[in-house]
Amino acid sequence: MGMQGKVVVITGSNDGIGKETAVAVAAERATTVLACRNQEKADAAAQEVARRTGNEDVHVVALDLADLASVRAAATEILTRWDRLDVLINNAGGIWTERHETAQGFEQTFGVNHLGHFLLTGLLLARITKSAPSRIINLTSVGHHAAWRGMRFEDLQSEKRYATMDAYGRSKLANILFTRELATRVAGTGVTVNAVHPGPVRSGFGMDGDMGGLMGLGNRLIRPFEISPSDGARTSVYLATSSEVEAETGQYWVRRKPGHMSRQAQSDAQAQRLWSESERLLSSVGFTLGA
């Protein structure tokens, strides 16, 4: 689909896959919005995107997914500054060796990778629907297969036990369950929702002091074998821009093809329960999807 005149919002787009995704959509002449936590890095990234593409229509919105007040403020700013929203790419994510909590007291991996994006998407959904045909793309990971016991609703916040890859795997499973449930809810509106595993990408992921000890060392050792951020962005860009996939929804994509979802990721019951649980958690701290 031609991207001129379309508005694309990409979370976590100041480096790595997110930045390369921004470059690709800006090169297609889209209005490109970088929604990022670090304002300084985001401003520099926006300048780089504009320079590399010759598209000056590149903007920055402050977004800290670890603080739901920031998520709500970002949504308000997006709705105020642009009267349409054609593509939302929920790209940001993180992994932490130790257990941390968000501003509202949720476990950070779940809070940043799922709950923040759940709220952001909910607050923007009416505008996305009004702009249809439109697309929502959620980055996930092959790591969702590690959550072989499912979401573990009895300990969503990892209070009883915190293990890095367990928390990460469940947050990535949540991304797919959210994708599938949202796709069901918006069926027939012209909005498509898909999940993407970008591949093992050589980016800043897990490198900014979030991962310590052996895991941090392992992350550094495998870097030479990883793919470039621009290769990692290819599937996101494909789903955001290609007319070939305009009718595809509720899918999990790997290398621009439907990939293999885990059995847990295919569970409608878990997808529905995660949605209602997410709404309950948000409202428990004073946030609702209605704005």
C-alpha positions as CSV (number, residue, x, y, z in Angstrom):
1,M,0.0,0.0,0.0
2,G,1.3,3.5,-0.7
3,M,2.4,5.2,2.5
4,Q,2.2,8.8,1.5
5,G,-0.3,10.7,3.7
6,K,-0.4,7.8,6.2
7,V,0.7,8.2,9.9
8,V,2.8,5.4,11.4
9,V,3.7,5.3,15.2
10,I,6.6,3.0,16.3
11,T,7.4,2.5,19.9
12,G,11.0,2.1,21.1
13,S,12.3,3.4,17.8
14,N,15.4,5.3,18.8
15,D,17.7,2.4,17.9
16,G,17.9,-1.2,16.6
17,I,14.9,-2.7,14.8
18,G,12.6,0.1,15.7
19,K,14.9,2.7,14.1
20,E,15.4,0.7,11.0
21,T,11.6,0.2,10.8
22,A,11.2,4.0,11.0
23,V,13.7,4.5,8.2
24,A,11.9,2.0,6.0
25,V,8.4,3.6,6.5
26,A,9.8,7.1,6.3
27,A,11.4,6.1,2.9
28,E,7.9,5.3,1.8
29,R,6.9,8.9,2.5
30,A,4.8,8.1,5.6
31,T,4.5,10.5,8.5
32,T,6.7,8.7,10.9
33,V,6.3,9.1,14.7
34,L,9.0,7.7,17.1
35,A,7.5,7.1,20.5
36,C,10.4,6.6,22.9
37,R,11.5,6.9,26.5
38,N,14.9,8.6,26.0
39,Q,14.1,12.0,24.5
40,E,17.7,12.9,23.6
41,K,18.3,9.5,21.7
42,A,14.9,9.8,20.1
43,D,15.6,13.3,18.7
44,A,18.9,12.1,17.4
45,A,17.2,9.1,15.8
46,A,14.5,11.3,14.2
47,Q,17.2,13.5,12.6
48,E,19.0,10.4,11.4
49,V,15.8,9.0,9.9
50,A,15.0,12.3,8.1
51,R,18.6,12.5,6.8
52,R,18.7,8.9,5.5
53,T,15.3,9.1,3.8
54,G,15.0,12.8,2.8
55,N,11.6,12.7,4.5
56,E,11.4,15.6,7.0
57,D,8.0,14.4,8.2
58,V,9.5,12.6,11.2
59,H,8.4,13.3,14.8
60,V,9.1,12.3,18.4
61,V,6.6,11.6,21.2
62,A,7.7,10.9,24.8
63,L,6.7,7.4,25.9
64,D,7.8,5.5,29.0
65,L,6.0,2.1,28.9
66,A,7.1,1.6,32.6
67,D,4.8,4.4,33.6
68,L,1.1,4.2,32.6
69,A,0.7,8.0,33.1
70,S,3.3,8.5,30.4
71,V,1.5,6.0,28.2
72,R,-1.7,7.9,28.6
73,A,0.0,11.3,28.0
74,A,1.7,9.8,24.8
75,A,-1.7,8.6,23.5
76,T,-3.2,12.0,24.2
77,E,-0.4,13.8,22.4
78,I,-0.7,11.4,19.3
79,L,-4.5,12.0,19.2
80,T,-4.0,15.7,19.4
81,R,-1.2,16.1,16.9
82,W,-2.5,13.8,14.1
83,D,-6.1,13.3,12.9
84,R,-5.4,9.8,11.7
85,L,-3.4,6.7,12.6
86,D,-2.8,4.1,9.9
87,V,-0.2,1.9,11.5
88,L,0.8,1.3,15.1
89,I,3.9,-0.8,15.6
90,N,4.4,-1.9,19.2
91,N,8.1,-2.5,18.9
92,A,9.6,-1.6,22.3
93,G,10.5,-4.3,24.8
94,G,13.1,-5.3,27.4
95,I,14.6,-8.1,29.4
96,W,15.9,-7.8,33.0
97,T,18.1,-10.1,35.0
98,E,16.6,-8.9,38.3
99,R,13.0,-8.3,39.2
100,H,12.0,-4.6,39.0
101,E,8.7,-2.9,39.2
102,T,7.0,-0.2,37.1
103,A,5.8,3.1,38.4
104,Q,2.4,1.5,39.2
105,G,4.0,-1.5,40.9
106,F,3.7,-4.2,38.2
107,E,6.6,-6.5,37.4
108,Q,8.7,-4.7,34.8
109,T,8.9,-7.3,32.1
110,F,5.2,-7.9,32.1
111,G,4.5,-4.1,32.6
112,V,6.7,-2.8,29.7
113,N,6.4,-5.7,27.2
114,H,2.7,-6.2,27.6
115,L,0.7,-3.9,29.9
116,G,2.0,-0.6,28.6
117,H,1.4,-1.6,25.0
118,F,-2.1,-3.0,25.9
119,L,-3.0,0.4,27.3
120,L,-1.5,2.4,24.5
121,T,-3.2,0.4,21.8
122,G,-6.6,0.6,23.7
123,L,-6.3,4.4,23.9
124,L,-5.5,4.7,20.2
125,L,-7.9,2.1,18.9
126,A,-10.8,4.4,18.1
127,R,-8.5,6.6,15.9
128,I,-6.9,3.5,14.3
129,T,-10.4,2.1,13.5
130,K,-11.6,5.5,12.1
131,S,-8.5,5.5,9.8
132,A,-9.2,1.9,8.5
133,P,-7.9,0.1,6.5
134,S,-5.3,0.2,9.2
135,R,-2.8,-2.1,10.9
136,I,-1.5,-3.0,14.4
137,I,1.8,-4.9,14.6
138,N,3.1,-6.3,17.9
139,L,6.7,-7.5,18.2
140,T,7.0,-10.8,20.0
141,S,9.7,-13.5,20.0
142,V,10.3,-17.1,19.4
143,G,11.1,-16.9,23.1
144,H,7.3,-17.3,23.7
145,H,7.9,-21.1,23.3
146,A,9.8,-21.0,26.6
147,A,6.5,-20.2,28.4
148,W,5.4,-23.8,28.0
149,R,3.3,-23.6,31.2
150,G,1.3,-20.7,29.8
151,M,0.7,-17.3,31.4
152,R,0.7,-18.7,35.0
153,F,-2.1,-16.4,36.0
154,E,-1.6,-17.3,39.6
155,D,1.7,-15.4,39.6
156,L,1.5,-12.9,36.7
157,Q,3.8,-10.4,38.5
158,S,6.5,-13.1,39.3
159,E,6.2,-12.4,43.0
160,K,6.6,-16.0,44.1
161,R,9.5,-16.6,41.7
162,Y,11.4,-14.5,39.3
163,A,13.5,-16.0,36.5
164,T,14.6,-13.8,33.7
165,M,13.8,-16.1,30.7
166,D,10.5,-17.2,32.3
167,A,9.3,-13.7,32.8
168,Y,10.5,-12.7,29.3
169,G,8.9,-15.8,27.7
170,R,5.6,-15.1,29.3
171,S,5.6,-11.5,28.3
172,K,6.2,-12.6,24.7
173,L,3.4,-15.1,24.9
174,A,1.3,-12.3,26.2
175,N,2.1,-10.3,23.0
176,I,0.7,-13.1,20.8
177,L,-2.4,-13.8,23.0
178,F,-3.1,-10.0,23.0
179,T,-2.7,-10.0,19.2
180,R,-5.1,-12.9,18.7
181,E,-7.8,-11.5,21.0
182,L,-7.6,-8.0,19.6
183,A,-7.8,-9.4,16.0
184,T,-11.0,-11.2,17.1
185,R,-12.4,-8.0,18.7
186,V,-11.8,-5.8,15.7
187,A,-12.8,-8.3,13.0
188,G,-14.8,-6.7,10.2
189,T,-13.6,-3.1,11.0
190,G,-10.8,-3.0,8.5
191,V,-8.2,-3.1,11.2
192,T,-5.7,-6.0,11.1
193,V,-3.5,-7.2,14.0
194,N,-0.4,-9.3,13.6
195,A,2.5,-10.4,15.8
196,V,6.2,-10.6,14.5
197,H,9.3,-12.4,15.6
198,P,12.1,-10.3,14.1
199,G,14.8,-13.0,14.5
200,P,18.1,-12.9,16.6
201,V,18.9,-9.2,16.0
202,R,22.2,-7.5,16.8
203,S,20.8,-4.4,18.5
204,G,21.0,-2.6,21.9
205,F,18.5,-5.2,23.3
206,G,19.7,-6.4,26.7
207,M,22.9,-4.4,26.3
208,D,22.2,-1.3,28.4
209,G,22.9,-2.8,31.7
210,D,19.6,-4.7,31.9
211,M,21.3,-8.1,31.8
212,G,24.1,-9.0,34.2
213,G,26.2,-12.1,35.0
214,L,26.3,-15.1,32.7
215,M,23.2,-14.0,30.7
216,G,24.8,-10.7,29.9
217,L,28.0,-12.4,28.8
218,G,26.1,-14.9,26.7
219,N,24.2,-12.1,25.0
220,R,27.5,-10.5,24.1
221,L,29.1,-13.7,22.8
222,I,26.3,-14.5,20.4
223,R,26.3,-11.1,18.8
224,P,28.5,-11.9,15.9
225,F,26.0,-14.6,14.8
226,E,23.0,-12.3,14.9
227,I,21.4,-10.5,12.0
228,S,21.5,-6.8,11.4
229,P,18.7,-4.5,12.7
230,S,17.6,-3.7,9.1
231,D,17.2,-7.5,8.4
232,G,15.3,-7.7,11.7
233,A,13.0,-5.0,10.7
234,R,12.0,-6.6,7.4
235,T,9.0,-8.5,8.6
236,S,7.6,-5.5,10.6
237,V,8.0,-3.3,7.5
238,Y,6.4,-6.0,5.3
239,L,3.3,-6.2,7.5
240,A,3.2,-2.4,7.8
241,T,3.4,-1.5,4.1
242,S,2.7,-4.5,1.8
243,S,-0.6,-4.9,0.0
244,E,0.0,-8.7,0.0
245,V,-1.0,-8.9,3.7
246,E,-3.8,-6.4,3.8
247,A,-6.3,-9.1,4.7
248,E,-4.1,-11.1,7.1
249,T,-4.9,-10.8,10.8
250,G,-4.4,-12.7,14.1
251,Q,-1.2,-14.3,12.8
252,Y,2.3,-14.8,14.1
253,W,5.0,-14.0,11.5
254,V,8.6,-15.1,11.1
255,R,10.7,-14.1,8.0
256,R,7.7,-12.6,6.3
257,K,5.8,-15.9,6.5
258,P,3.3,-17.2,9.1
259,G,5.4,-18.9,11.8
260,H,4.8,-21.7,14.3
261,M,3.0,-20.5,17.4
262,S,3.3,-22.6,20.6
263,R,0.3,-24.5,21.8
264,Q,-0.1,-22.0,24.7
265,A,-0.2,-19.1,22.2
266,Q,-3.1,-20.8,20.3
267,S,-5.2,-20.9,23.5
268,D,-8.4,-18.8,23.1
269,A,-9.2,-19.2,26.7
270,Q,-5.8,-17.7,27.8
271,A,-6.2,-14.9,25.3
272,Q,-9.6,-14.0,26.7
273,R,-8.4,-14.3,30.3
274,L,-5.3,-12.2,29.7
275,W,-7.5,-9.4,28.2
276,S,-9.9,-9.3,31.2
277,E,-7.0,-9.6,33.6
278,S,-5.1,-6.8,31.9
279,E,-8.2,-4.5,32.1
280,R,-8.6,-5.4,35.7
281,L,-5.0,-4.6,36.6
282,L,-5.2,-1.3,34.7
283,S,-8.4,-0.2,36.5
284,S,-6.9,-1.3,39.8
285,V,-4.4,1.6,39.4
286,G,-6.8,4.1,37.9
287,F,-6.4,3.5,34.1
288,T,-9.1,2.4,31.6
289,L,-9.0,1.7,27.9
290,G,-11.8,4.2,27.3
291,A,-9.3,7.1,27.8
